[in-house]
Amino acid sequence: MTTFVDRVELHVAAGNGGHGCASVHREKFKPLGGPDGGNGGRGGDVVLVVDQDVTTLLEYHHSPHRKATNGKPGEGGNRAGKDGTDLVLPVPDGTVVLDKQGNVLADLVGQGTSFVAGQGGRGGLGNAALASARRKAPGFALLGEPGTARDVVLELKTVADVALVGYPSAGKSSLISVLSAAKPKIADYPFTTLVPNLGVVTAGETVYTIADVPGLIPGASEGRGLGLEFLRHVERCSVLVHVLDTATLESDRDPATDLDVIEAELRAYGAGLADRPRIVALNKVDVPDGRELAAMVRPDLEARGYRVFEVSAVAHEGLRELSFALAGIVAETRAARPVQESTRVVIRPQAVDDSGFTVTVEDDLYRVRGEKPERWVRQTDFANDEAVGYLADRLNRLGVEDALRDAGAKPGDGVAIGPDDDAVVFDWEPTIAAGAEMLGRRGEDHRFDAPRPAASRRRDRQAAHDESESEYRDFDPFA
């Protein structure tokens, strides 16, 4: 059974916004008291948040589909719908969020760091919010916008100061078990370590983390063995420790050759690993043959510029020197890092000549793209003529009508608003752009006109009665 997952594909869907409500206030002696439809609630977001207690993406491997709740629709009596609840997904420290094409969307490092993977849809406005001096009684409301739905890839890159790299069974797990309190699985067969193990080491006043990366073999950077999947766990480490086996029983291997192979794989993988500080740990010197081999290869490795330590995880030999050497390099690396500045808000104002939309000519239609017109289309109830007319008014005021005319559009030409797979297509008729010709005084319901004075209404009723009485008196049944 899988117990560690460091790469998953997650399907997120934010909540949809609630629809606005079209309602008219009614009470005794005042049946048409004006619009009182409330706004719809906002849909919930899908938020990824770093949680130090989470160490694997296993939960999302088993349940890759996640959806936030929708906003509630508005109601009469100016009652707004309830907002949807945000869906917070905890992820391990060091999680990278990518799209399906491999583009990095966010790099989540540090407790509490968050990223909105799915934006909840806006709630639609009710007819009370749409009322104005020109539109006293809107007979429609705006629909809620759909929430963002997309697929993202989560990759875990271990956050550690030191990474132990080397061949399988070089003694990396044994070394981390004696340097820290980590308890990895240890056995005398290759590929015992299937997942990165983390440990915390204290050396003097310096506390740092150390990672045991699964063993690498030739071709790891190209996908052989487990190397390609776990090389990314080395990317964030400040120091690399080559753990070389001086007591290997394989005749075609020796510490120098192992070092060259691992270095070649690190260079092939890239990701800036060539510039990381290196230390060489000649392990298993408690074995007589191992100590002799370590003494033979040490001068050559030091001549290459490596700091070399002869250690034994079993006999606890040389561990203190190695630990303090790593602490010194980690401290220097931390001091060299630039000081994190406080978060700044970057404001990029919209250009004054930016219309907010574009009109492009395609094979047989004119396509309108832009945040505002596409959002307005999504909010329109096309079963309501008044709502369609309101949309036409908004597009006309935005300048879409003039832009289509400038682009060469003629009456009857096809116009699409939105992307290819989710566009609203219609035949362009410039005479109804503003909608007034079709719908008259749209939004000005005569039932909401100011009532006439009571005395005037009594005079009209009396005049009608007198007229009726006069006709009765003058009626001759024998004529």
C-alpha angles and dihedrals in degrees: 000000000000112000101168128046123173101172128046139157110232125198109206129184122184120213122273120243117252119251120254118246127241106208139148123218113242132183138149113302088003108070095162106041098157136273116317104166113142129224123261121250124256118259118247121261126232106231128186112210129183112242119185091209092063115081104166141037091228094119092060091045089063096037109029097161115082128172133180122220123269125245117255120248120253122257138210121276091055091287112156121214120252118261118248118254117255114243109226115199116193115219133181122267108269098034115154119206117211136173124236090271092056097254113146112243098174141353108212110204123155134036112294097013108146142191128192103229094176126028116215118236122254119252118248120251118250122230091259090064091045094054117109140157090277095039106042098163114025110195093203143051133209122261122239117258120247116250123247114275120188145135120252132182120226118205123183117217111185115242107220139134097225131033124198110213131178147102121317112279092018089129101259095135091047090050095051090046092059097037093052142011093265115127108204123172110270125194139147097250131086122268094022088143109068098162134038113266122209128207136175119230127194117202113171108305094340121093117188140163125242128199128206106211119201114262121282127219133186109293094025091132088057095051104272117143116341096313102099093053094047104035088085088065087068094056097085097043117109097206131035121209116199106212106201124191111228094180101053117147094209110107095209094056134078132159095262094050092046089052092051092050094050092046090052090053092048091051092048091051092051116182091142095293093133091074098051119110114256134210126183120219113193099205133199096034087149086082110083094227089046094055091050093049091048090053090051099050099036096082091051093050092047089050088059089057100259125137104231128203125185108216142167121202090194097049094032089234121160093359097120093054091047093047095052092044090055091046090055093051092045091051091050091048093050092049091051094054115102115255111261109247122217115268113276126203111227113207117200107185118209116258114260091234095048109115093194095238142058133216118210128182115231132176100293106354147040115249122209117201127180141112096254102046092043092049092048091052091052090052096050124102100215091193088069115074092201091053090050090051090050089053090050090052092051093049091047093051090048089057100249091128093055093043092054091049091049090049090058101259115161130197110285095026117133118255125189124194114199138016124323097264097042108031133135109227125196141154111262117240111173093195091070098041093112093038095221095113091057102040105027116210092003114200096013102106111190089215088072095054116122110277119249118250116274093240091056091050090050092051091052092050092048092049091051090049093049090049091052092049091049092052090050093051093049094048113113111195091196097051 
